[in-house]
């Protein structure tokens, strides 16, 4: 799943990921874990600054 297409991540009680194309996926991970994975992806493709680093 491409993190760039994730629109929302919700728990009710299952974690549901909604994509920009309207598709929805129910996943085993809690929303906090999904958020960590999204953040890690954004950092890996340099869409977010590295933790503790400064933007240049």
DOLOMI-69245 format. One record per residue: residue in one letter; residue number from 1; chain; z, x, y of N, C-alpha, C, O, CB in turn. Coordinates in steps of 0.001 Angstrom, whole numbers. Glycine has a CB too. Layout:
BEGIN
<rec><code>A</code><pos>NUM</pos><unit>A</unit><n_pz>Z</n_pz><n_px>X</n_px><n_py>Y</n_py><ca_pz>Z</ca_pz><ca_px>X</ca_px><ca_py>Y</ca_py><c_pz>Z</c_pz><c_px>X</c_px><c_py>Y</c_py><o_pz>Z</o_pz><o_px>X</o_px><o_py>Y</o_py><cb_pz>Z</cb_pz><cb_px>X</cb_px><cb_py>Y</cb_py></rec>
...
***
This chain:
BEGIN
<rec><code>X</code><pos>1</pos><unit>A</unit><n_pz>0</n_pz><n_px>846</n_px><n_py>-1159</n_py><ca_pz>0</ca_pz><ca_px>0</ca_px><ca_py>0</ca_py><c_pz>0</c_pz><c_px>904</c_px><c_py>1239</c_py><o_pz>781</o_pz><o_px>1852</o_px><o_py>1322</o_py><cb_pz>1222</cb_pz><cb_px>-970</cb_px><cb_py>-12</cb_py></rec>
<rec><code>X</code><pos>2</pos><unit>A</unit><n_pz>-855</n_pz><n_px>613</n_px><n_py>2169</n_py><ca_pz>-970</ca_pz><ca_px>1416</ca_px><ca_py>3375</ca_py><c_pz>42</c_pz><c_px>925</c_px><c_py>4415</c_py><o_pz>-25</o_pz><o_px>-220</o_px><o_py>4863</o_py><cb_pz>-2414</cb_pz><cb_px>1358</cb_px><cb_py>3938</cb_py></rec>
<rec><code>X</code><pos>3</pos><unit>A</unit><n_pz>966</n_pz><n_px>1788</n_px><n_py>4789</n_py><ca_pz>2025</ca_pz><ca_px>1421</ca_px><ca_py>5738</ca_py><c_pz>1469</c_pz><c_px>993</c_px><c_py>7093</c_py><o_pz>2137</o_pz><o_px>265</o_px><o_py>7828</o_py><cb_pz>2979</cb_pz><cb_px>2588</cb_px><cb_py>5926</cb_py></rec>
<rec><code>X</code><pos>4</pos><unit>A</unit><n_pz>276</n_pz><n_px>1425</n_px><n_py>7430</n_py><ca_pz>-316</ca_pz><ca_px>1048</ca_px><ca_py>8718</ca_py><c_pz>-619</c_pz><c_px>-443</c_px><c_py>8798</c_py><o_pz>-727</o_pz><o_px>-994</o_px><o_py>9893</o_py><cb_pz>-1590</cb_pz><cb_px>1840</cb_px><cb_py>8960</cb_py></rec>
<rec><code>X</code><pos>5</pos><unit>A</unit><n_pz>-757</n_pz><n_px>-1100</n_px><n_py>7653</n_py><ca_pz>-1088</ca_pz><ca_px>-2528</ca_px><ca_py>7627</ca_py><c_pz>129</c_pz><c_px>-3431</c_px><c_py>7445</c_py><o_pz>-12</o_pz><o_px>-4650</o_px><o_py>7348</o_py><cb_pz>-2071</cb_pz><cb_px>-2797</cb_px><cb_py>6524</cb_py></rec>
<rec><code>X</code><pos>6</pos><unit>A</unit><n_pz>1322</n_pz><n_px>-2840</n_px><n_py>7399</n_py><ca_pz>2530</ca_pz><ca_px>-3647</ca_px><ca_py>7243</ca_py><c_pz>2872</c_pz><c_px>-4289</c_px><c_py>8583</c_py><o_pz>3009</o_pz><o_px>-3619</o_px><o_py>9607</o_py><cb_pz>3720</cb_pz><cb_px>-2783</cb_px><cb_py>6721</cb_py></rec>
<rec><code>X</code><pos>7</pos><unit>A</unit><n_pz>3005</n_pz><n_px>-5606</n_px><n_py>8537</n_py><ca_pz>3350</ca_pz><ca_px>-6368</ca_px><ca_py>9735</ca_py><c_pz>4845</c_pz><c_px>-6653</c_px><c_py>9788</c_py><o_pz>5481</o_pz><o_px>-6448</o_px><o_py>10821</o_py><cb_pz>2562</cb_pz><cb_px>-7680</cb_px><cb_py>9780</cb_py></rec>
<rec><code>X</code><pos>8</pos><unit>A</unit><n_pz>5412</n_pz><n_px>-7127</n_px><n_py>8668</n_py><ca_pz>6847</ca_pz><ca_px>-7412</ca_px><ca_py>8620</ca_py><c_pz>7417</c_pz><c_px>-7038</c_px><c_py>7258</c_py><o_pz>6710</o_pz><o_px>-7021</o_px><o_py>6250</o_py><cb_pz>7117</cb_pz><cb_px>-8899</cb_px><cb_py>8922</cb_py></rec>
<rec><code>X</code><pos>9</pos><unit>A</unit><n_pz>8726</n_pz><n_px>-6738</n_px><n_py>7253</n_py><ca_pz>9493</ca_pz><ca_px>-6531</ca_px><ca_py>6027</ca_py><c_pz>10742</c_pz><c_px>-7385</c_px><c_py>6179</c_py><o_pz>11520</o_pz><o_px>-7210</o_px><o_py>7117</o_py><cb_pz>9847</cb_pz><cb_px>-4991</cb_px><cb_py>5782</cb_py></rec>
<rec><code>X</code><pos>10</pos><unit>A</unit><n_pz>10924</n_pz><n_px>-8318</n_px><n_py>5240</n_py><ca_pz>12043</ca_pz><ca_px>-9250</ca_px><ca_py>5336</ca_py><c_pz>12759</c_pz><c_px>-9338</c_px><c_py>3994</c_py><o_pz>12165</o_pz><o_px>-9099</o_px><o_py>2942</o_py><cb_pz>11558</cb_pz><cb_px>-10647</cb_px><cb_py>5786</cb_py></rec>
<rec><code>X</code><pos>11</pos><unit>A</unit><n_pz>14034</n_pz><n_px>-9683</n_px><n_py>4044</n_py><ca_pz>14822</ca_pz><ca_px>-9954</ca_px><ca_py>2832</ca_py><c_pz>15300</c_pz><c_px>-11392</c_px><c_py>2895</c_py><o_pz>15974</o_pz><o_px>-11784</o_px><o_py>3848</o_py><cb_pz>16037</cb_pz><cb_px>-8964</cb_px><cb_py>2695</cb_py></rec>
<rec><code>X</code><pos>12</pos><unit>A</unit><n_pz>14956</n_pz><n_px>-12184</n_px><n_py>1882</n_py><ca_pz>15439</ca_pz><ca_px>-13568</ca_px><ca_py>1826</ca_py><c_pz>15421</c_pz><c_px>-14122</c_px><c_py>420</c_py><o_pz>14559</o_pz><o_px>-14972</o_px><o_py>198</o_py><cb_pz>14608</cb_pz><cb_px>-14450</cb_px><cb_py>2726</cb_py></rec>
<rec><code>X</code><pos>13</pos><unit>A</unit><n_pz>16201</n_pz><n_px>-13792</n_px><n_py>-527</n_py><ca_pz>16940</ca_pz><ca_px>-12560</ca_px><ca_py>-696</ca_py><c_pz>16057</c_pz><c_px>-11420</c_px><c_py>-1198</c_py><o_pz>16443</o_pz><o_px>-10255</o_px><o_py>-1103</o_py><cb_pz>18086</cb_pz><cb_px>-12781</cb_px><cb_py>-1645</cb_py></rec>
<rec><code>X</code><pos>14</pos><unit>A</unit><n_pz>14865</n_pz><n_px>-11742</n_px><n_py>-1738</n_py><ca_pz>13968</ca_pz><ca_px>-10678</ca_px><ca_py>-2191</ca_py><c_pz>13299</c_pz><c_px>-10025</c_px><c_py>-986</c_py><o_pz>13079</o_pz><o_px>-10674</o_px><o_py>37</o_py><cb_pz>12901</cb_pz><cb_px>-11233</cb_px><cb_py>-3174</cb_py></rec>
<rec><code>X</code><pos>15</pos><unit>A</unit><n_pz>12977</n_pz><n_px>-8748</n_px><n_py>-1109</n_py><ca_pz>12293</ca_pz><ca_px>-8039</ca_px><ca_py>-34</ca_py><c_pz>10807</c_pz><c_px>-8394</c_px><c_py>-96</c_py><o_pz>10143</o_pz><o_px>-8187</o_px><o_py>-1112</o_py><cb_pz>12511</cb_pz><cb_px>-6488</cb_px><cb_py>-146</cb_py></rec>
<rec><code>X</code><pos>16</pos><unit>A</unit><n_pz>10307</n_pz><n_px>-8929</n_px><n_py>1008</n_py><ca_pz>8914</ca_pz><ca_px>-9346</ca_px><ca_py>1092</ca_py><c_pz>8228</c_pz><c_px>-8564</c_px><c_py>2197</c_py><o_pz>8709</o_pz><o_px>-8507</o_px><o_py>3329</o_py><cb_pz>8799</cb_pz><cb_px>-10870</cb_px><cb_py>1342</cb_py></rec>
<rec><code>X</code><pos>17</pos><unit>A</unit><n_pz>7095</n_pz><n_px>-7963</n_px><n_py>1852</n_py><ca_pz>6300</ca_pz><ca_px>-7212</ca_px><ca_py>2815</ca_py><c_pz>5065</c_pz><c_px>-8041</c_px><c_py>3138</c_py><o_pz>4309</o_pz><o_px>-8413</o_px><o_py>2241</o_py><cb_pz>5911</cb_pz><cb_px>-5793</cb_px><cb_py>2262</cb_py></rec>
<rec><code>X</code><pos>18</pos><unit>A</unit><n_pz>4860</n_pz><n_px>-8331</n_px><n_py>4424</n_py><ca_pz>3676</ca_pz><ca_px>-9060</ca_px><ca_py>4874</ca_py><c_pz>2730</c_pz><c_px>-8089</c_px><c_py>5551</c_py><o_pz>3131</o_pz><o_px>-7298</o_px><o_py>6405</o_py><cb_pz>4056</cb_pz><cb_px>-10219</cb_px><cb_py>5835</cb_py></rec>
<rec><code>X</code><pos>19</pos><unit>A</unit><n_pz>1463</n_pz><n_px>-8162</n_px><n_py>5155</n_py><ca_pz>454</ca_pz><ca_px>-7279</ca_px><ca_py>5728</ca_py><c_pz>-323</c_pz><c_px>-7999</c_px><c_py>6832</c_py><o_pz>-261</o_pz><o_px>-9222</o_px><o_py>6959</o_py><cb_pz>-507</cb_pz><cb_px>-6780</cb_px><cb_py>4634</cb_py></rec>
<rec><code>X</code><pos>20</pos><unit>A</unit><n_pz>-1045</n_pz><n_px>-7223</n_px><n_py>7617</n_py><ca_pz>-1802</ca_pz><ca_px>-7792</ca_px><ca_py>8735</ca_py><c_pz>-2924</c_pz><c_px>-8711</c_px><c_py>8265</c_py><o_pz>-3404</o_pz><o_px>-9532</o_px><o_py>9046</o_py><cb_pz>-2380</cb_pz><cb_px>-6681</cb_px><cb_py>9589</cb_py></rec>
<rec><code>X</code><pos>21</pos><unit>A</unit><n_pz>-3356</n_pz><n_px>-8594</n_px><n_py>6999</n_py><ca_pz>-4414</ca_pz><ca_px>-9473</ca_px><ca_py>6485</ca_py><c_pz>-3863</c_pz><c_px>-10763</c_px><c_py>5880</c_py><o_pz>-4616</o_pz><o_px>-11561</o_px><o_py>5321</o_py><cb_pz>-5237</cb_pz><cb_px>-8737</cb_px><cb_py>5444</cb_py></rec>
<rec><code>X</code><pos>22</pos><unit>A</unit><n_pz>-2538</n_pz><n_px>-10967</n_px><n_py>5994</n_py><ca_pz>-1914</ca_pz><ca_px>-12194</ca_px><ca_py>5508</ca_py><c_pz>-1363</c_pz><c_px>-12102</c_px><c_py>4089</c_py><o_pz>-662</o_pz><o_px>-13012</o_px><o_py>3647</o_py><cb_pz>-2898</cb_pz><cb_px>-13300</cb_px><cb_py>5572</cb_py></rec>
<rec><code>X</code><pos>23</pos><unit>A</unit><n_pz>-1663</n_pz><n_px>-11029</n_px><n_py>3367</n_py><ca_pz>-1137</ca_pz><ca_px>-10872</ca_px><ca_py>2014</ca_py><c_pz>346</c_pz><c_px>-10563</c_px><c_py>2068</c_py><o_pz>832</o_pz><o_px>-9928</o_px><o_py>3004</o_py><cb_pz>-1889</cb_pz><cb_px>-9763</cb_px><cb_py>1258</cb_py></rec>
<rec><code>X</code><pos>24</pos><unit>A</unit><n_pz>1066</n_pz><n_px>-11031</n_px><n_py>1034</n_py><ca_pz>2506</ca_pz><ca_px>-10796</ca_px><ca_py>939</ca_py><c_pz>2806</c_pz><c_px>-10181</c_px><c_py>-420</c_py><o_pz>2211</o_pz><o_px>-10541</o_px><o_py>-1436</o_py><cb_pz>3314</cb_pz><cb_px>-12119</cb_px><cb_py>1145</cb_py></rec>
<rec><code>X</code><pos>25</pos><unit>A</unit><n_pz>3750</n_pz><n_px>-9240</n_px><n_py>-407</n_py><ca_pz>4164</ca_pz><ca_px>-8569</ca_px><ca_py>-1634</ca_py><c_pz>5683</c_pz><c_px>-8616</c_px><c_py>-1730</c_py><o_pz>6383</o_pz><o_px>-8365</o_px><o_py>-749</o_py><cb_pz>3648</cb_pz><cb_px>-7099</cb_px><cb_py>-1674</cb_py></rec>
<rec><code>X</code><pos>26</pos><unit>A</unit><n_pz>6184</n_pz><n_px>-8935</n_px><n_py>-2907</n_py><ca_pz>7615</ca_pz><ca_px>-8885</ca_px><ca_py>-3171</ca_py><c_pz>7870</c_pz><c_px>-7574</c_px><c_py>-3903</c_py><o_pz>7220</o_pz><o_px>-7272</o_px><o_py>-4904</o_py><cb_pz>8111</cb_pz><cb_px>-10137</cb_px><cb_py>-4011</cb_py></rec>
<rec><code>X</code><pos>27</pos><unit>A</unit><n_pz>8829</n_pz><n_px>-6795</n_px><n_py>-3388</n_py><ca_pz>9110</ca_pz><ca_px>-5471</ca_px><ca_py>-3944</ca_py><c_pz>10569</c_pz><c_px>-5377</c_px><c_py>-4381</c_py><o_pz>11404</o_pz><o_px>-6182</o_px><o_py>-3969</o_py><cb_pz>8788</cb_pz><cb_px>-4368</cb_px><cb_py>-2913</cb_py></rec>
<rec><code>X</code><pos>28</pos><unit>A</unit><n_pz>10862</n_pz><n_px>-4394</n_px><n_py>-5215</n_py><ca_pz>12223</ca_pz><ca_px>-4214</ca_px><ca_py>-5725</ca_py><c_pz>13156</c_pz><c_px>-3572</c_px><c_py>-4710</c_py><o_pz>14358</o_pz><o_px>-3836</o_px><o_py>-4730</o_py><cb_pz>12195</cb_pz><cb_px>-3376</cb_px><cb_py>-6976</cb_py></rec>
<rec><code>X</code><pos>29</pos><unit>A</unit><n_pz>12626</n_pz><n_px>-2731</n_px><n_py>-3822</n_py><ca_pz>13447</ca_pz><ca_px>-1994</ca_px><ca_py>-2867</ca_py><c_pz>14010</c_pz><c_px>-2932</c_px><c_py>-1789</c_py><o_pz>13399</o_pz><o_px>-3943</o_px><o_py>-1443</o_py><cb_pz>12625</cb_pz><cb_px>-865</cb_px><cb_py>-2217</cb_py></rec>
<rec><code>X</code><pos>30</pos><unit>A</unit><n_pz>15179</n_pz><n_px>-2572</n_px><n_py>-1275</n_py><ca_pz>15757</ca_pz><ca_px>-3286</ca_px><ca_py>-135</ca_py><c_pz>14964</c_pz><c_px>-2933</c_px><c_py>1114</c_py><o_pz>14276</o_pz><o_px>-1913</o_px><o_py>1144</o_py><cb_pz>17267</cb_pz><cb_px>-2936</cb_px><cb_py>48</cb_py></rec>
<rec><code>X</code><pos>31</pos><unit>A</unit><n_pz>15053</n_pz><n_px>-3762</n_px><n_py>2141</n_py><ca_pz>14261</ca_pz><ca_px>-3538</ca_px><ca_py>3354</ca_py><c_pz>14591</c_pz><c_px>-2204</c_px><c_py>4017</c_py><o_pz>13708</o_pz><o_px>-1588</o_px><o_py>4615</o_py><cb_pz>14489</cb_pz><cb_px>-4672</cb_px><cb_py>4344</cb_py></rec>
<rec><code>X</code><pos>32</pos><unit>A</unit><n_pz>15829</n_pz><n_px>-1744</n_px><n_py>3929</n_py><ca_pz>16198</ca_pz><ca_px>-452</ca_px><ca_py>4521</ca_py><c_pz>15456</c_pz><c_px>693</c_px><c_py>3835</c_py><o_pz>15024</o_pz><o_px>1637</o_px><o_py>4497</o_py><cb_pz>17721</cb_pz><cb_px>-229</cb_px><cb_py>4422</cb_py></rec>
<rec><code>X</code><pos>33</pos><unit>A</unit><n_pz>15306</n_pz><n_px>614</n_px><n_py>2521</n_py><ca_pz>14573</ca_pz><ca_px>1654</ca_px><ca_py>1780</ca_py><c_pz>13089</c_pz><c_px>1611</c_px><c_py>2133</c_py><o_pz>12459</o_pz><o_px>2658</o_px><o_py>2285</o_py><cb_pz>14763</cb_pz><cb_px>1477</cb_px><cb_py>251</cb_py></rec>
<rec><code>X</code><pos>34</pos><unit>A</unit><n_pz>12532</n_pz><n_px>421</n_px><n_py>2263</n_py><ca_pz>11128</ca_pz><ca_px>284</ca_px><ca_py>2668</ca_py><c_pz>10938</c_pz><c_px>892</c_px><c_py>4056</c_py><o_pz>9964</o_pz><o_px>1607</o_px><o_py>4293</o_py><cb_pz>10687</cb_pz><cb_px>-1214</cb_px><cb_py>2660</cb_py></rec>
<rec><code>X</code><pos>35</pos><unit>A</unit><n_pz>11859</n_pz><n_px>613</n_px><n_py>4968</n_py><ca_pz>11771</ca_pz><ca_px>1160</ca_px><ca_py>6327</ca_py><c_pz>11804</c_pz><c_px>2685</c_px><c_py>6305</c_py><o_pz>11066</o_pz><o_px>3330</o_px><o_py>7051</o_py><cb_pz>12920</cb_pz><cb_px>622</cb_px><cb_py>7200</cb_py></rec>
<rec><code>X</code><pos>36</pos><unit>A</unit><n_pz>12652</n_pz><n_px>3268</n_px><n_py>5458</n_py><ca_pz>12708</ca_pz><ca_px>4732</ca_px><ca_py>5338</ca_py><c_pz>11382</c_pz><c_px>5300</c_px><c_py>4849</c_py><o_pz>10921</o_pz><o_px>6332</o_px><o_py>5335</o_py><cb_pz>13835</cb_pz><cb_px>5149</cb_px><cb_py>4385</cb_py></rec>
<rec><code>X</code><pos>37</pos><unit>A</unit><n_pz>10773</n_pz><n_px>4616</n_px><n_py>3879</n_py><ca_pz>9493</ca_pz><ca_px>5076</ca_px><ca_py>3333</ca_py><c_pz>8383</c_pz><c_px>4959</c_px><c_py>4373</c_py><o_pz>7520</o_pz><o_px>5833</o_px><o_py>4462</o_py><cb_pz>9126</cb_pz><cb_px>4272</cb_px><cb_py>2075</cb_py></rec>
<rec><code>X</code><pos>38</pos><unit>A</unit><n_pz>8401</n_pz><n_px>3886</n_px><n_py>5157</n_py><ca_pz>7406</ca_pz><ca_px>3710</ca_px><ca_py>6218</ca_py><c_pz>7566</c_pz><c_px>4814</c_px><c_py>7256</c_py><o_pz>6586</o_pz><o_px>5428</o_px><o_py>7678</o_py><cb_pz>7544</cb_pz><cb_px>2314</cb_px><cb_py>6882</cb_py></rec>
<rec><code>X</code><pos>39</pos><unit>A</unit><n_pz>8806</n_pz><n_px>5060</n_px><n_py>7663</n_py><ca_pz>9079</ca_pz><ca_px>6105</ca_px><ca_py>8645</ca_py><c_pz>8631</c_pz><c_px>7473</c_px><c_py>8130</c_py><o_pz>8049</o_pz><o_px>8263</o_px><o_py>8873</o_py><cb_pz>10573</cb_pz><cb_px>6135</cb_px><cb_py>8990</cb_py></rec>
<rec><code>X</code><pos>40</pos><unit>A</unit><n_pz>8902</n_pz><n_px>7743</n_px><n_py>6866</n_py><ca_pz>8496</ca_pz><ca_px>9008</ca_px><ca_py>6267</ca_py><c_pz>6972</c_pz><c_px>9147</c_px><c_py>6287</c_py><o_pz>6447</o_pz><o_px>10222</o_px><o_py>6578</o_py><cb_pz>9026</cb_pz><cb_px>9114</cb_px><cb_py>4827</cb_py></rec>
<rec><code>X</code><pos>41</pos><unit>A</unit><n_pz>6274</n_pz><n_px>8066</n_px><n_py>5978</n_py><ca_pz>4807</ca_pz><ca_px>8093</ca_px><ca_py>6020</ca_py><c_pz>4317</c_pz><c_px>8364</c_px><c_py>7438</c_py><o_pz>3454</o_pz><o_px>9217</o_px><o_py>7645</o_py><cb_pz>4223</cb_pz><cb_px>6762</cb_px><cb_py>5501</cb_py></rec>
<rec><code>X</code><pos>42</pos><unit>A</unit><n_pz>4866</n_pz><n_px>7638</n_px><n_py>8419</n_py><ca_pz>4444</ca_pz><ca_px>7830</ca_px><ca_py>9816</ca_py><c_pz>4667</c_pz><c_px>9273</c_px><c_py>10259</c_py><o_pz>3833</o_pz><o_px>9843</o_px><o_py>10962</o_py><cb_pz>5209</cb_pz><cb_px>6869</cb_px><cb_py>10749</cb_py></rec>
<rec><code>X</code><pos>43</pos><unit>A</unit><n_pz>5786</n_pz><n_px>9865</n_px><n_py>9852</n_py><ca_pz>6047</ca_pz><ca_px>11268</ca_px><ca_py>10200</ca_py><c_pz>5041</c_pz><c_px>12192</c_px><c_py>9517</c_py><o_pz>4594</o_pz><o_px>13170</o_px><o_py>10116</o_py><cb_pz>7486</cb_pz><cb_px>11665</cb_px><cb_py>9804</cb_py></rec>
<rec><code>X</code><pos>44</pos><unit>A</unit><n_pz>4681</n_pz><n_px>11889</n_px><n_py>8265</n_py><ca_pz>3758</ca_pz><ca_px>12756</ca_px><ca_py>7530</ca_py><c_pz>2356</c_pz><c_px>12758</c_px><c_py>8125</c_py><o_pz>1632</o_pz><o_px>13746</o_px><o_py>8008</o_py><cb_pz>3689</cb_pz><cb_px>12326</cb_px><cb_py>6084</cb_py></rec>
<rec><code>X</code><pos>45</pos><unit>A</unit><n_pz>1973</n_pz><n_px>11660</n_px><n_py>8762</n_py><ca_pz>647</ca_pz><ca_px>11597</ca_px><ca_py>9404</ca_py><c_pz>765</c_pz><c_px>11782</c_px><c_py>10912</c_py><o_pz>-180</o_pz><o_px>11531</o_px><o_py>11660</o_py><cb_pz>-45</cb_pz><cb_px>10252</cb_px><cb_py>9092</cb_py></rec>
<rec><code>X</code><pos>46</pos><unit>A</unit><n_pz>1939</n_pz><n_px>12223</n_px><n_py>11341</n_py><ca_pz>2234</ca_pz><ca_px>12567</ca_px><ca_py>12735</ca_py><c_pz>2053</c_pz><c_px>11410</c_px><c_py>13714</c_py><o_pz>1588</o_pz><o_px>11601</o_px><o_py>14837</o_py><cb_pz>1364</cb_pz><cb_px>13704</cb_px><cb_py>13161</cb_py></rec>
<rec><code>X</code><pos>47</pos><unit>A</unit><n_pz>2427</n_pz><n_px>10200</n_px><n_py>13271</n_py><ca_pz>2463</ca_pz><ca_px>9048</ca_px><ca_py>14161</ca_py><c_pz>3846</c_pz><c_px>8872</c_px><c_py>14780</c_py><o_pz>4032</o_pz><o_px>8076</o_px><o_py>15700</o_py><cb_pz>2061</cb_pz><cb_px>7785</cb_px><cb_py>13408</cb_py></rec>
<rec><code>X</code><pos>48</pos><unit>A</unit><n_pz>4822</n_pz><n_px>9636</n_px><n_py>14256</n_py><ca_pz>6187</ca_pz><ca_px>9663</ca_px><ca_py>14784</ca_py><c_pz>6605</c_pz><c_px>11124</c_px><c_py>14866</c_py><o_pz>6186</o_pz><o_px>11933</o_px><o_py>14039</o_py><cb_pz>7185</cb_pz><cb_px>8826</cb_px><cb_py>13885</cb_py></rec>
<rec><code>X</code><pos>49</pos><unit>A</unit><n_pz>7427</n_pz><n_px>11471</n_px><n_py>15854</n_py><ca_pz>7916</ca_pz><ca_px>12846</ca_px><ca_py>15911</ca_py><c_pz>8836</c_pz><c_px>13126</c_px><c_py>14731</c_py><o_pz>9467</o_pz><o_px>12214</o_px><o_py>14198</o_py><cb_pz>8651</cb_pz><cb_px>13110</cb_px><cb_py>17239</cb_py></rec>
<rec><code>X</code><pos>50</pos><unit>A</unit><n_pz>8910</n_pz><n_px>14380</n_px><n_py>14329</n_py><ca_pz>9808</ca_pz><ca_px>14773</ca_px><ca_py>13245</ca_py><c_pz>11249</c_pz><c_px>14546</c_px><c_py>13675</c_py><o_pz>11563</o_pz><o_px>14662</o_px><o_py>14860</o_py><cb_pz>9584</cb_pz><cb_px>16254</cb_px><cb_py>12844</cb_py></rec>
<rec><code>X</code><pos>51</pos><unit>A</unit><n_pz>12119</n_pz><n_px>14228</n_px><n_py>12744</n_py><ca_pz>13531</ca_pz><ca_px>14008</ca_px><ca_py>13033</ca_py><c_pz>14122</c_pz><c_px>15272</c_px><c_py>13667</c_py><o_pz>13953</o_pz><o_px>16372</o_px><o_py>13142</o_py><cb_pz>14308</cb_pz><cb_px>13623</cb_px><cb_py>11739</cb_py></rec>
<rec><code>X</code><pos>52</pos><unit>A</unit><n_pz>14807</n_pz><n_px>15106</n_px><n_py>14787</n_py><ca_pz>15429</ca_pz><ca_px>16236</ca_px><ca_py>15458</ca_py><c_pz>14466</c_pz><c_px>17059</c_px><c_py>16269</c_py><o_pz>14887</o_pz><o_px>17957</o_px><o_py>16999</o_py><cb_pz>16091</cb_pz><cb_px>17102</cb_px><cb_py>14469</cb_py></rec>
<rec><code>X</code><pos>53</pos><unit>A</unit><n_pz>13185</n_pz><n_px>16778</n_px><n_py>16161</n_py><ca_pz>12183</ca_pz><ca_px>17538</ca_px><ca_py>16906</ca_py><c_pz>11850</c_pz><c_px>16855</c_px><c_py>18228</c_py><o_pz>12267</o_pz><o_px>15728</o_px><o_py>18491</o_py><cb_pz>10913</cb_pz><cb_px>17712</cb_px><cb_py>16067</cb_py></rec>
<rec><code>X</code><pos>54</pos><unit>A</unit><n_pz>11108</n_pz><n_px>17550</n_px><n_py>19027</n_py><ca_pz>10678</ca_pz><ca_px>16988</ca_px><ca_py>20293</ca_py><c_pz>9194</c_pz><c_px>16785</c_px><c_py>20283</c_py><o_pz>8455</o_pz><o_px>17548</o_px><o_py>19660</o_py><cb_pz>11083</cb_pz><cb_px>17878</cb_px><cb_py>21454</cb_py></rec>
<rec><code>X</code><pos>55</pos><unit>A</unit><n_pz>8743</n_pz><n_px>15737</n_px><n_py>20983</n_py><ca_pz>7314</ca_pz><ca_px>15512</ca_px><ca_py>21100</ca_py><c_pz>6695</c_pz><c_px>16567</c_px><c_py>22002</c_py><o_pz>7324</o_pz><o_px>17039</o_px><o_py>22949</o_py><cb_pz>7029</cb_pz><cb_px>14105</cb_px><cb_py>21639</cb_py></rec>
<rec><code>X</code><pos>56</pos><unit>A</unit><n_pz>5468</n_pz><n_px>16926</n_px><n_py>21701</n_py><ca_pz>4766</ca_pz><ca_px>17891</ca_px><ca_py>22532</ca_py><c_pz>3580</c_pz><c_px>17259</c_px><c_py>23203</c_py><o_pz>2864</o_pz><o_px>17928</o_px><o_py>23949</o_py><cb_pz>4325</cb_pz><cb_px>19081</cb_px><cb_py>21716</cb_py></rec>
***
